[in-house]
């Protein structure tokens, strides 16, 4: 029996490639963070299209969706220094993924992070967001550049000309270098552990068709209360 890994899949280019590569040695369980109402138009639909292709390639059996809007709302409204929004969101995602890994008895979590690709993916920020996460974090793309990742994506038939790459909660000037101490302090000040726990308690799990999961979760998403 292959070990399980929880693969964070955003719907962009990198994370589906990371999940596909990990499927060679692991049973992958894709996990998507639903950003509504901080999504850009069509983002959720595009993410689910990528997951449909990933299922065709890897045959994954279980898909998990985490309602992430309330976590983002807390960061967006309560964080005084908006430059730290991305690193805090990413730290919260790793926290949530680790909790989901324990639910599904997975041995690790997998991300599509590649060094320097985004503000949250500098060496300093990767160190800061990983600090205190009680799970093994697999980063199969860490040393690749964008051209290499795009090439693999096309070879795997995962690449789409239009993909998810927009979040309305991203600050104008995200912090590119921080420390574990600062991230941990802000995480506690915003009580993000509580927000993550609440989000994980409401995860959606699908063991069937991805399109069916999309239709079912759209109903859940439209019923969300962010008041």
N, C-alpha and C positions, 0 to 999 in steps of 0.2 A: 504494500500500500504506500503510495506516495505521500509525503508530508504536504500539509496545506499551507498556503500563504494568502493573506488578504491583500489584494492588489488595488491600490487607489487608482481609479480610472476617471479622468476629468472629461474626456471627450476631445482633448487636444491631440497633438501628434505623438508626444513622448510616452505618456502613460500606457496607451494600448500596446505599444511596442515592448515596453518593459514587461507587461503582463504576458504577452505572447512568448517572449523569450523564457520567462520563468516557467511557463507551462510544459517545457521540455523535461523538467525535473520535479515539478510540484503540481499538486491539484490546486488550481487558482480559483479564488472566490473574488470576483470583481466587486469593488465597493465604490459607489458614486455618491458624492455629496451634492444634494440638490440645493442650489443656492437661492431658489425663489424666496423672496421677491427681488433679489439682487442679480438675477440672471439678465443677460441681454436677450433680445428677441430670438426665439428659436433655439436657444442654447440647449435646453433639455432634450428637445427632439434630435438635435445633432449628436448629442452625447449618446443617446440610445441607439442611433444608427451605427455609431462606432462599436457599441457593445454587441449589436447584432452581427457585425462582421467578425468581431472577436470570438463570439460564440461559434460561428461557422468554422473558424480556424482551430480553436482550442477545445470546443465541446464542453465548456464549463457547465457545471450543473446548477450552481446557485449564484444568484445576483442579489446584492444588498444595496439598498438606497437609504441614505441618512438624511433626514430633514435638517438642513443646515441654516435656514433663514433666521431663526431666533438667535443662534450663536453669532452670526454676522451682524445682526441688529444690535446685540449687546456691544460688540467691538466698535461698530460704526457710531453708536450714540454715546457710549460711556468712556471711550478711550480719548484722553485729552491730547496726546501727541499722536496724530494720525499717521505719522511716518512708520509706526510700529504695527500697523494693522495687518499687513501681509504675514509678518513673522509670527504674530500671535494667532492668526487664523491657521497658519500651517502647523504651528505647535499643537493647536486644538485638534486639527485633523489627525495628526499622529497619535494623540491621546485617544481619540475616538476609535481609530483603526485598531489600536492595541486592545481596547475593550472589546471590540467586535471579534478580534482574533481569539480572545479567551472564550467567547460565547461559542465559537465554531471549532475550538480546539486546534487552532492553526499555530504553526511553529514560528511564523514570522509575518511581517507586513512588507509589502513591496511598493516602491514609488517610482515614478518616471523622472526623478530629479537628475539633472546633469549639471556638472559644476559650471557655474557662471551663466546659465541660461536665463535666469530670472533674478530679481532682487532678493528673493528668499533663498536662492541657491548659491550664494557665495560661500566659501569655505567657513567663514565666521558664522554666518547665519545657519548653515546646516548643522554646525556644532551646537549652536544655541537652541535650535528647535528640537534637536534630538536628545538633549540633556533631560534626564529623568524619565524617559520613555522606557517602560518595562517590557520591551519586546525587541527581538532582533529586527533591524531595518535593512532590507535588501534594496540596493540601488544599482541595478544591472547596467544602467546607462551613464553612470557617474563620470566616466572618462571620455565619453563620446561628444563630438561636436554636432551641431544641428544638421549639417549635410549628411553625416553618417546615419543619424537617426531617421531622417527623411528617406534615405536610400533603403534602409531596412523596412520602413513602413510601406514603401512602394513594392518591395519584393514580397512582402507578406500580404499584399492587397488590402492593407488597412488604411492607406492614405486617402484622404478626401480633400478636394480643393477648398471646401468650406468646412471649417472646424471650430470648435468652441475655443475662444481665446479672450473672452470678455467677462469682467466682473465689475458691477457698479460700485462695489465697496473698496476697490483699489484706490489708494491715495495718489495724489499727483506726484509726490516725491517719496517713494517707499524707502525705508531704511535698508541699506545694503550691508552694514556691518553692525552687529550688536554682540551681546554676551549672554551666556546662560543665566547669569545673575539678574540682568535687567529683564529678560523675557520671563523668568520665573516670578519676579516681583510683580510685573504687570499682570501676569496670568492670575496671580492670587488676588490682586487688587480688584480685578474685574469679576472674580469668582467664576472663571471660565470652566473650571472643573465641574461645577454644578450644571452649567449650561450644556456641557458635553454629555454629562450623565443623563440629562433629560432628553437630549437628542437621540442618544443610543437606545434609550428605553422605547423610542418610537420608530425604530428601524423597520423598513419594509423588506421582506424576503420573498424572492421569487425563485421557484424551481422549474418554471415553465418557459414559455415563449417570451422573448424580450419585448416584442411589440405588445403583447398582452400586458406585460408588466408596465410598459409605458402608458397604456390606456388606463390601467387601474391606478397608477400613481398620479396621473393627471387629475383624477377626481379627488384624490387625497390632497394634492397640492392646492387645488382651487378652494378647498375647504379650510385651509390654514388660517388661523387668526393671529395677526401680528400687532394687535392693538396694545 
